[in-house]
Amino acid sequence: MTLRVDHTKVHISHTRSIIRAVTWRVLATLTTIVATFIITGEWVIALQVGALEATAKLFLYYLHERAWLMTSWGVRRVD
């Protein structure tokens, strides 16, 4: 994906989107695991919920990120 940032033409790679998705998912999944443990008191259940949540949301976040990069809605050219 190519776009302009601060008057400079840049390419946003698929790899960048993947890395951003992974780092966010790690933080968010740890939050889910801890919250599930607090509710259930069971680490096995907390880890299972975290694994399911991470798998589903990593894929969905990547698709969401790429979809937003393909639209120009809310972006205007500044000369």
Buried (B, 14 or more C-beta within 10 A) or exposed (E): BEEEEEEEEEEBEEEEBBEBBEEBBEEBBEEBBEEBBEEEEEEEBBBEBBEEBBEEBBEEBBEEBBEEBEEEEEEEEEE
